[in-house]
């Protein structure tokens, strides 16, 4: 394990996790636990900006925890917890709010994009990057894996740490971004980036028949069955490449270019590859689902470890700003 770096990442419980979440965030995060000290949290405070039904929020949090553990997150290696089980983060958020220029938040692309999509703004949505900064800074995180679309929020966290240190003295660790350039964009069933916002997702877990139907809905072109096909422009081929070995990818490429194979056959091959890939994860998830006390115990133990780090940082910050002696 690399002792010099502490990795921090969170995921919102905004709905069922899908293949885009897995290949874009979950799989890389799980791989990092082999080499780094990792803090991974379920961002239920952040989810409140959308005002979900309480019962929905509780179920989504549980599902995210189940999915991560089923896919290989090791709670013995990684500190895994609910964001709301570490209330110290909200205290740090208020202190950082008092250092945050309004203009800094007004320039955030995520907020402007949500307004452009017609979402009704609330203060939580506006100040979301400050809570995100507190999430990062309270654990003295040094590396934060982000996609390029999230890099601006990491820059806000860096800016606020630097402002705090400039105003009060060297107190907070300034984190670095770990840009996930190497992760391919996962196409959704319509060819756009897979996202709940586009309603084009394929879930990680669920009913076999329903998931097979989702694969069969993947958009393809109108090339006739007998004609050669371009694998590089095909959403089915792109998804298959995420699961398959180099030899299997090359074999499918040859079938595309030779002609005589329809997209329906390729979709069936993709579904079978997906189903085999996730079989051990499904088995592990079923065992966890049958033991809800164990799931809660894992989250509570992770939260207690996270709170120890958070308390240390918060006590130092409160003393620095004059809230304690």
Wavefront OBJ file of the C-alpha trace (Angstrom):
o trace
v 0.000 0.000 0.000
v 1.207 3.497 -0.887
v 1.234 5.277 2.475
v 1.913 8.732 1.062
v -1.475 9.047 -0.638
v -5.029 8.980 0.658
v -7.705 8.596 -2.018
v -11.207 10.032 -1.536
v -14.209 9.341 -3.756
v -17.984 9.422 -3.365
v -21.022 8.396 -5.354
v -24.557 9.744 -5.147
v -27.420 7.320 -4.435
v -29.540 8.816 -7.194
v -30.837 5.573 -8.695
v -29.786 2.091 -9.767
v -26.095 1.878 -10.602
v -25.376 1.018 -14.225
v -22.542 -0.106 -16.490
v -21.385 3.494 -16.930
v -20.987 3.827 -13.151
v -19.153 0.510 -12.957
v -16.560 1.074 -15.692
v -16.299 4.827 -15.157
v -15.975 4.948 -11.356
v -16.537 1.712 -9.445
v -14.048 -0.626 -11.133
v -11.188 1.944 -11.084
v -11.962 2.781 -7.432
v -11.952 -0.873 -6.405
v -8.608 -1.384 -8.170
v -7.078 1.560 -6.287
v -7.703 -0.097 -2.906
v -4.826 -2.472 -3.631
v -2.262 0.340 -3.551
v -3.713 3.280 -1.613
v -5.480 4.165 1.601
v -9.009 4.747 0.293
v -12.013 6.567 1.749
v -15.175 5.863 -0.287
v -18.554 7.230 0.758
v -22.190 7.169 -0.315
v -23.101 10.828 -0.803
v -26.579 10.928 0.729
v -26.251 14.581 1.851
v -25.566 15.508 -1.777
v -28.586 13.499 -2.916
v -30.874 15.765 -0.873
v -30.493 18.547 -3.447
v -33.043 16.634 -5.569
v -35.484 16.228 -2.630
v -35.969 12.453 -3.028
v -38.672 10.582 -1.145
v -37.222 9.418 2.202
v -38.050 5.773 1.504
v -36.416 6.022 -1.944
v -33.273 7.585 -0.505
v -32.885 4.890 2.147
v -33.331 2.133 -0.429
v -30.901 3.729 -2.877
v -28.230 4.083 -0.186
v -28.636 0.415 0.668
v -28.462 -0.576 -2.999
v -25.282 1.425 -3.617
v -23.637 -0.222 -0.609
v -24.710 -3.671 -1.782
v -23.481 -3.033 -5.325
v -20.056 -1.760 -4.284
v -19.441 -4.631 -1.890
v -20.723 -7.173 -4.411
v -18.373 -5.798 -7.078
v -15.307 -6.263 -4.899
v -14.908 -3.353 -2.502
v -13.085 -4.765 0.537
v -14.145 -3.094 3.829
v -11.000 -4.476 5.468
v -8.842 -2.468 3.056
v -11.115 0.508 2.378
v -12.992 2.861 4.695
v -16.527 2.679 3.293
v -19.347 4.718 4.848
v -22.449 6.881 4.506
v -21.649 10.572 4.209
v -24.364 11.503 6.711
v -22.817 9.260 9.376
v -19.950 11.776 9.610
v -21.738 14.987 10.731
v -18.409 16.785 11.175
v -18.425 17.365 7.424
v -21.356 19.774 7.758
v -19.489 21.858 10.353
v -16.513 22.160 8.046
v -18.866 23.055 5.186
v -20.151 26.091 7.106
v -16.640 27.272 7.911
v -15.654 26.917 4.250
v -18.862 28.678 3.171
v -17.636 31.748 5.011
v -14.522 31.784 2.806
v -16.292 31.039 -0.482
v -16.848 33.906 -2.943
v -20.301 33.855 -4.548
v -18.700 34.300 -7.963
v -16.714 31.087 -7.550
v -19.933 29.093 -7.233
v -21.756 31.030 -9.959
v -19.042 29.985 -12.419
v -19.446 26.254 -11.727
v -20.495 24.477 -14.925
v -22.537 21.811 -13.139
v -24.849 24.385 -11.550
v -25.291 26.263 -14.825
v -25.948 23.025 -16.725
v -28.638 21.960 -14.268
v -30.337 25.345 -14.567
v -30.213 25.041 -18.347
v -31.978 21.664 -18.065
v -34.825 23.351 -16.193
v -34.088 22.212 -12.625
v -35.445 24.520 -9.952
v -32.421 25.962 -8.139
v -32.032 25.651 -4.388
v -29.211 26.666 -2.100
v -28.021 23.082 -1.741
v -27.606 22.770 -5.493
v -25.780 26.106 -5.600
v -23.396 25.375 -2.724
v -22.883 21.709 -3.648
v -19.171 22.297 -4.455
v -18.517 23.583 -0.905
v -19.892 20.395 0.648
v -17.828 18.439 -1.865
v -14.761 20.421 -0.793
v -15.477 19.614 2.862
v -15.814 15.923 1.951
v -12.344 16.023 0.428
v -10.540 18.257 2.905
v -11.843 16.793 6.166
v -9.958 13.512 5.568
v -6.724 15.186 4.437
v -7.205 13.530 1.055
v -4.290 13.831 -1.316
v -5.710 12.212 -4.463
v -9.262 12.579 -5.806
v -10.174 10.520 -8.886
v -12.439 12.606 -11.139
v -13.597 12.673 -14.702
v -12.869 15.781 -16.726
v -16.485 16.913 -16.252
v -15.929 16.968 -12.458
v -12.493 18.556 -12.443
v -13.890 22.032 -11.770
v -15.367 20.911 -8.426
v -11.971 19.549 -7.400
v -10.491 22.915 -8.351
v -13.006 24.562 -5.974
v -11.764 22.308 -3.159
v -8.152 23.213 -3.945
v -9.049 26.913 -4.100
v -10.813 26.816 -0.714
v -7.959 24.909 0.945
v -5.514 27.483 -0.361
v -7.741 30.392 0.740
v -8.047 28.891 4.209
v -4.308 28.331 4.506
v -3.560 31.836 3.247
v -5.992 33.442 5.709
v -5.351 31.296 8.798
v -2.046 29.553 8.229
v -1.085 26.155 6.868
v -3.876 23.862 8.080
v -5.572 21.981 5.244
v -4.029 19.550 2.748
v -4.393 20.761 -0.843
v -5.537 17.718 -2.862
v -4.495 16.699 -6.349
v -6.803 15.452 -9.097
v -6.375 11.988 -10.539
v -8.011 12.463 -13.932
v -9.659 9.314 -15.251
v -8.558 9.844 -18.879
v -7.838 6.163 -19.367
v -11.475 5.190 -18.742
v -13.468 4.864 -21.960
v -16.808 6.611 -22.278
v -19.460 3.919 -21.839
v -22.173 4.309 -24.485
v -25.799 4.015 -23.436
v -28.524 2.213 -25.327
v -29.002 5.300 -27.538
v -25.290 5.832 -28.247
v -24.892 8.848 -25.972
v -22.814 8.584 -22.806
v -24.627 6.215 -20.452
v -26.423 8.360 -17.886
v -29.604 8.325 -15.828
v -30.192 11.837 -17.172
v -30.620 10.382 -20.684
v -32.607 7.315 -19.531
v -30.267 5.138 -21.585
v -28.725 2.940 -18.907
v -28.157 -0.783 -18.460
v -28.256 -1.726 -14.754
v -25.586 -3.804 -13.041
v -28.077 -6.038 -11.284
v -31.704 -6.952 -11.743
v -34.112 -9.235 -13.555
v -32.417 -11.239 -16.314
v -35.265 -10.812 -18.786
v -35.450 -7.033 -18.266
v -31.693 -6.601 -18.614
v -31.585 -8.724 -21.769
v -34.336 -6.491 -23.185
v -32.220 -3.406 -22.408
v -29.297 -4.875 -24.372
v -31.558 -5.645 -27.302
v -32.662 -1.977 -27.395
v -29.122 -0.727 -28.120
v -29.265 1.520 -31.183
v -27.419 0.282 -34.295
v -27.301 1.416 -37.914
v -29.291 -0.090 -40.797
v -26.479 -2.071 -42.436
v -27.962 -5.284 -43.932
v -27.129 -8.625 -42.286
v -24.989 -9.836 -45.190
v -22.931 -6.637 -45.486
v -19.652 -5.883 -43.647
v -20.039 -3.631 -40.607
v -17.785 -1.060 -38.973
v -16.957 -2.151 -35.412
v -15.492 1.233 -34.511
v -18.820 3.010 -34.980
v -20.949 0.354 -33.256
v -22.254 0.792 -29.712
v -22.628 -2.972 -29.281
v -18.974 -3.550 -30.169
v -17.845 -0.740 -27.841
v -19.685 -2.319 -24.906
v -18.476 -5.821 -25.774
v -14.891 -4.523 -25.713
v -15.295 -3.556 -22.046
v -15.924 -7.167 -21.036
v -14.003 -9.300 -23.527
v -10.381 -10.385 -23.850
v -8.213 -9.054 -26.686
v -8.649 -12.349 -28.552
v -12.442 -12.218 -28.198
v -12.530 -8.591 -29.342
v -10.445 -9.429 -32.420
v -12.682 -12.408 -33.217
v -15.815 -10.254 -33.111
v -14.085 -7.554 -35.164
v -13.396 -10.123 -37.896
v -17.062 -11.203 -37.897
v -18.169 -7.575 -38.282
v -15.821 -6.942 -41.178
v -16.601 -10.230 -42.938
v -20.356 -9.626 -43.053
v -23.030 -12.271 -42.689
v -23.728 -11.518 -39.013
v -26.625 -9.399 -37.824
v -26.570 -6.940 -34.947
v -29.037 -9.157 -33.067
v -26.385 -11.873 -32.857
v -23.807 -9.357 -31.622
v -26.237 -8.103 -28.965
v -26.825 -11.649 -27.744
v -23.053 -12.216 -27.535
v -22.749 -8.980 -25.554
v -25.500 -9.957 -23.141
v -23.936 -13.368 -22.513
v -20.548 -11.779 -21.877
v -22.108 -9.327 -19.427
v -24.092 -12.062 -17.661
v -21.008 -14.269 -17.188
v -18.876 -11.328 -16.043
v -21.275 -10.314 -13.284
v -22.219 -13.832 -12.132
v -19.864 -13.900 -9.095
v -20.961 -10.371 -8.197
v -24.615 -11.405 -8.302
v -23.901 -14.331 -5.970
v -22.040 -12.098 -3.520
v -24.842 -9.537 -3.622
v -27.452 -12.159 -2.777
v -25.471 -13.228 0.291
v -25.213 -9.605 1.453
v -28.881 -8.970 0.765
v -29.784 -11.895 3.011
v -27.807 -10.379 5.915
v -28.816 -6.694 6.310
v -27.245 -6.505 9.779
v -23.854 -7.274 8.268
v -24.302 -4.534 5.678
v -25.154 -1.960 8.344
v -22.249 -3.147 10.502
v -19.827 -2.572 7.617
v -21.128 0.972 7.073
v -21.050 1.823 10.778
v -17.498 0.526 11.241
v -16.412 2.519 8.211
v -18.132 5.631 9.550
v -16.386 5.342 12.917
v -12.977 5.121 11.235
v -13.865 8.072 8.998
v -15.096 10.122 11.989
v -11.790 9.660 13.783
v -9.993 11.350 10.873
v -12.744 13.954 10.466
v -12.730 14.914 14.165
v -8.982 15.450 14.109
v -9.199 17.793 11.128
v -12.245 19.651 12.436
v -10.714 20.206 15.881
v -7.619 21.653 14.226
v -9.728 23.899 11.953
v -11.960 25.140 14.788
v -8.950 26.018 16.895
v -7.363 27.775 13.952
v -10.394 29.979 13.257
v -10.952 30.774 16.948
v -13.994 28.630 17.732
v -12.067 26.737 20.421
v -9.199 27.700 22.726
l 1 2 3 4 5 6 7 8 9 10 11 12 13 14 15 16 17 18 19 20 21 22 23 24 25 26 27 28 29 30 31 32 33 34 35 36 37 38 39 40 41 42 43 44 45 46 47 48 49 50 51 52 53 54 55 56 57 58 59 60 61 62 63 64 65 66 67 68 69 70 71 72 73 74 75 76 77 78 79 80 81 82 83 84 85 86 87 88 89 90 91 92 93 94 95 96 97 98 99 100 101 102 103 104 105 106 107 108 109 110 111 112 113 114 115 116 117 118 119 120 121 122 123 124 125 126 127 128 129 130 131 132 133 134 135 136 137 138 139 140 141 142 143 144 145 146 147 148 149 150 151 152 153 154 155 156 157 158 159 160 161 162 163 164 165 166 167 168 169 170 171 172 173 174 175 176 177 178 179 180 181 182 183 184 185 186 187 188 189 190 191 192 193 194 195 196 197 198 199 200 201 202 203 204 205 206 207 208 209 210 211 212 213 214 215 216 217 218 219 220 221 222 223 224 225 226 227 228 229 230 231 232 233 234 235 236 237 238 239 240 241 242 243 244 245 246 247 248 249 250 251 252 253 254 255 256 257 258 259 260 261 262 263 264 265 266 267 268 269 270 271 272 273 274 275 276 277 278 279 280 281 282 283 284 285 286 287 288 289 290 291 292 293 294 295 296 297 298 299 300 301 302 303 304 305 306 307 308 309 310 311 312 313 314 315 316 317 318 319 320 321 322 323 324 325
